Amino acid sequence: MSKEKPVYFPIGNSGPDDFRHGMNLLRVVSAAMSAMHDRHMAVDLGALQASTNDAIAYLEGALAWATRVEAEEADHQYAACEGRQAGAASGKGATQ
């Protein structure tokens, strides 16, 4: 995201919201480009570029969220695995 044209995200959006919004923007750009290619309508290329840039920024925000969630899940799984191993080593984790 450039400093000349910052993207302002709506307050309270989650990562999945950012992902959906970014994908919807890309769908709009794709539809506009298709209509332009088929000569159904004229399209402002600057507007397409701006929408594409916004979509990229939203998807980058969603990626940061997904990366953070994935790391947290990996930490929880590792901690759970360590807990099971410690319990098994001390004999407390065995069930009869």
PEKAJO-V124997 format. One record per helix or strand. SS is the DSSP state (~ for helix, > for strand). FROM is the first residue (numbers start at 0). TO is the last residue. If there is no record, write none. Layout:
<<SS & FROM & TO> <SS & FROM & TO>>
//
This chain:
<<~ & 14 & 36> <~ & 44 & 89>>
//
